[in-house]
Amino acid sequence: MDNDKTDFNALFAKVPTDFPRPVHAGAVSGFQNKLLLVEYEGKLYESGSTPPEIASRWDVCEDLAIKLQRSALESSTGKRAHMSKADILEQYRPRLIATGWTSEAEARWIIRRMAELLGWPVPEQAVEPDSGA
């Protein structure tokens, strides 16, 4: 088990700071507000936000970005040659969300990562809503 933690911690160290973290609004009955947390290695995290969970989600999203950037590059010289590079990338975002494989924030991150890998402009719809970038 310690090797698993070490592997996830090493993978977590590679997760970019702009990779989205899940936001969960928990509901627990009672009068007072509650904060729902889970413990991992003696630290408290929001559910879905432990280092192994974030590392695992990032690994999946990075893999998707790498695979899809190849597809985008091929289509830019083929069936989508008439489209701008940003438009080619943008057409992947709603498809990713529709698959249920990613959250909306993760889909935007994947598109930004594809743009970075390809050296293409980031589509406006892939910019984080609160980043102002």
C-alpha positions as CSV (number, residue, x, y, z in Angstrom):
1,M,0.0,0.0,0.0
2,D,2.9,2.4,0.7
3,N,4.1,2.0,-2.8
4,D,0.7,3.0,-4.1
5,K,0.8,6.1,-2.0
6,T,4.3,6.9,-3.2
7,D,3.3,6.4,-6.8
8,F,0.3,8.7,-6.5
9,N,2.3,11.3,-4.6
10,A,4.9,11.2,-7.4
11,L,2.2,11.5,-10.0
12,F,0.5,14.3,-8.0
13,A,3.8,16.3,-8.0
14,K,3.4,16.4,-11.8
15,V,-0.1,17.9,-11.8
16,P,-0.1,21.4,-13.2
17,T,-1.4,24.1,-10.9
18,D,-4.0,25.1,-13.4
19,F,-5.6,21.6,-13.4
20,P,-9.1,22.0,-12.1
21,R,-10.0,20.7,-8.6
22,P,-13.6,19.5,-8.0
23,V,-16.0,21.7,-6.1
24,H,-18.5,19.8,-4.1
25,A,-21.4,21.3,-2.2
26,G,-22.3,18.6,0.3
27,A,-25.6,18.4,2.0
28,V,-25.8,17.0,5.6
29,S,-29.0,17.5,7.5
30,G,-29.0,19.7,10.5
31,F,-29.3,23.4,11.5
32,Q,-25.6,24.4,11.3
33,N,-23.5,24.5,8.1
34,K,-21.3,21.5,7.6
35,L,-18.0,21.1,5.9
36,L,-17.5,17.7,4.3
37,L,-13.9,16.5,4.4
38,V,-12.0,13.3,3.9
39,E,-8.6,12.4,5.5
40,Y,-5.6,11.4,3.5
41,E,-2.2,11.0,5.1
42,G,-3.2,13.0,8.1
43,K,-4.5,16.0,6.1
44,L,-8.1,16.9,5.4
45,Y,-9.4,17.5,1.8
46,E,-12.7,18.1,0.2
47,S,-14.2,15.0,-1.2
48,G,-12.6,14.2,-4.6
49,S,-9.6,16.4,-3.9
50,T,-7.1,14.1,-2.3
51,P,-3.7,13.9,-4.1
52,P,-4.4,10.4,-5.5
53,E,-7.8,11.5,-6.8
54,I,-6.4,14.7,-8.4
55,A,-3.4,12.8,-9.8
56,S,-5.7,10.1,-11.3
57,R,-8.0,12.6,-12.9
58,W,-5.0,14.6,-14.3
59,D,-3.5,11.4,-15.7
60,V,-6.7,10.6,-17.6
61,C,-7.1,14.2,-18.9
62,E,-3.4,14.4,-19.9
63,D,-3.8,11.2,-21.9
64,L,-6.9,12.5,-23.6
65,A,-5.2,15.7,-24.5
66,I,-2.3,13.9,-26.0
67,K,-4.5,11.6,-28.0
68,L,-6.9,14.3,-29.1
69,Q,-4.1,16.7,-30.2
70,R,-3.0,14.1,-32.7
71,S,-6.5,13.9,-34.0
72,A,-6.8,17.7,-34.2
73,L,-3.5,18.0,-36.1
74,E,-4.6,15.4,-38.6
75,S,-8.0,17.0,-39.1
76,S,-6.4,20.5,-39.6
77,T,-4.9,19.3,-42.8
78,G,-7.8,17.1,-43.8
79,K,-11.5,17.4,-43.3
80,R,-11.3,20.5,-41.1
81,A,-8.7,22.4,-43.2
82,H,-11.2,25.1,-43.8
83,M,-11.6,25.8,-40.0
84,S,-9.4,28.0,-37.8
85,K,-7.2,26.2,-35.3
86,A,-9.1,27.5,-32.4
87,D,-12.4,26.3,-34.0
88,I,-10.9,22.9,-34.6
89,L,-10.0,22.7,-30.9
90,E,-13.3,24.1,-29.7
91,Q,-15.3,21.4,-31.5
92,Y,-13.8,18.8,-29.1
93,R,-15.0,20.5,-25.9
94,P,-18.7,19.8,-26.1
95,R,-18.0,16.3,-27.3
96,L,-15.8,15.6,-24.2
97,I,-18.5,16.9,-21.9
98,A,-21.1,14.7,-23.6
99,T,-19.1,11.6,-23.1
100,G,-19.2,12.0,-19.4
101,W,-15.5,11.2,-19.2
102,T,-14.7,14.7,-17.9
103,S,-16.2,17.6,-16.0
104,E,-16.7,20.8,-17.8
105,A,-13.7,22.3,-16.1
106,E,-11.6,19.3,-17.1
107,A,-12.8,19.6,-20.7
108,R,-11.7,23.2,-20.8
109,W,-8.3,22.2,-19.4
110,I,-7.9,19.5,-22.0
111,I,-8.6,21.9,-24.8
112,R,-6.1,24.4,-23.3
113,R,-3.5,21.6,-23.0
114,M,-4.1,20.5,-26.6
115,A,-3.5,24.1,-27.7
116,E,-0.3,24.2,-25.7
117,L,0.9,20.9,-27.2
118,L,0.1,22.1,-30.7
119,G,1.2,25.7,-30.3
120,W,-2.3,26.8,-31.4
121,P,-4.4,29.6,-29.9
122,V,-6.7,28.7,-27.0
123,P,-10.4,28.9,-28.0
124,E,-12.3,31.6,-26.0
125,Q,-14.7,29.0,-24.7
126,A,-11.8,27.0,-23.1
127,V,-10.6,29.9,-21.0
128,E,-11.5,29.5,-17.3
129,P,-14.5,31.7,-16.5
130,D,-12.8,33.4,-13.5
131,S,-9.2,33.6,-14.9
132,G,-9.7,36.7,-17.0
133,A,-7.1,35.3,-19.4
